[in-house]
Amino acid sequence: MPIGNRNWKSAGALIALVLMMFTTAVIPEIAANTQNSYAASTSAAETADERKNETSLTNELYARAAVLMDAENGRILFSKNGDEVLPMASTTKIMTCVLALETGNPEDVLPVSSYAARQPKVHMGVQKGEYYRMEDLLYGLMLESYNDAAVVIAEYYGSKAAGLSMDCSLHTEEESRKAVLTFARKMNEKAKEIGCENTFFITPNGLDAELETDGTQKQHSCTATDLAAIMRYCAFMSPQKETFLTITRTASRQFYSLKKAQDGTFETGTRAVSAANHNAFLQMMDGMLSGKTGFTGKAGYCYVGALTKGEKSFTIALLACGWPNNRTWKWHDARLLLEYGLEAFDQRSLQQPDLPKTLLVENGQLAEVSLNCPKKEIRMLLSRGDQTDVRVSLPGQLTAPVEAGEQVGTVSYLVNGALYEQLPVTVAFGVPKITYCYCLKRLLALVLL
């Protein structure tokens, strides 16, 4: 190649690199926060009709607090005073049951203390020194709502965490109370883990109780929203959900106490216990999976349940649903809530919008970078009155350096203006910033061609 041509080529390369360094800032910028809204076609008339239906349902319910929850994702579909803190009586026992299943083994043998034997009705009538399999106690707990069964379970599994003897028959009353309160703390920890911020367990059986903690007098209480969420966890999310459902759907169960043989093993005792399921609503609606009733003088009648029918799964919670002489109000309200859910809501998919494949990179060693976003089908129960939007938020361009995997935007799914889920938009690879060193290397490479 003639020397003159080579010099001209080198000079041209130098000019190009200098221009690249000082002119990248003039790349036209797209809107810094582009948002595209993809709204479902819902008429104002349909929305008004839906609100009218909700108002009618609120007026027809006897319960002071009621919640209908989409069990697939935890979204509240209907709420009447759903965040009001109230006592919840024996619906408490769904947490006692699932925590025992997750903590222990159904074949564990649990000893009875004198404290457990003194629990008030409804009780199984356990006696100090008796033994029972944990699984049998859970049937007594969930079918007959035995208060003493709850304490036997809580005391045994709370003893280890409290540093007490696992032979509860040797406990003093103070030790028994300490073990039970330790188990209640575990119940509260599990509630927080599930996302329940307004629940406070003191007893494992749901009896009305107060406890001073952190200088505040607290009651055994929760909200209808939290209670529905706890049932959602028990019936649909817990690693022990199948065992939980088997127990709570059983119509009746007979079991025996155990006696300790001289060699330390256990054999069938002489005391037989029969338990019948008092959740009559299991036979009142097709698709009922589980449920638990409750009553105390402060709480009134309460109910929590779960249903699956076709593509629809719900949990419901009812608090303060009447007092004596109004025992059947909870069945009335449970049916109203679930029928409303089945009739008013259908499964719908929110389509993920098309995103730009790349974004420009200002002052980068590459002019653009590829984008990634998780492919996910968003499905949920929606009524005719629900408004949905999918919004894409991305900058017009990026400024180097850009790190591989860096989040640069979002795809947001909204229902009735509230954020339901948000997916990240990230870059597929990194883009270093243009530097003098980079330019020099490029120049040398071109000159030496």
Secondary structure, 3 states (H helix, E strand, C coil): CCHHHHHHHHHHHHHHHHHHHHHHHHCCCCCCCECCECCCCCCHHHHHHHHHHHHHHHHHCCCCEEEEEECCCCCEEEEECCCCCECCHHHHHHHHHHHHHHHCCCCCEEECCHHHHCCCCCCCCCCCCCEEEHHHHHHHHHHHCCHHHHHHHHHHHHHHHHCCCCCHHHCCHHHHHHHHHHHHHHHHHHHHHHCCCCCECCCCCCCCCEEEECCEEEECEECHHHHHHHHHHHHHHCCCHHHHHHHHHCCEEEEEEEEECCCCCEEEEEEEEEEECCCHHHHCCCCEEEEEEEEECCCEEEEEEEEEECCEEEEEEEECCCCCCCCCHHHHHHHHHHHHHHHHEEEEEECCCCCCCEEEEECECCCEEEEECCCCCEEEEEECCCCEEEEEEECCEEECCECCCCEEEEEEEEECCEEEEEEEEEECCCECECCHHHHHHHHHHHHCC
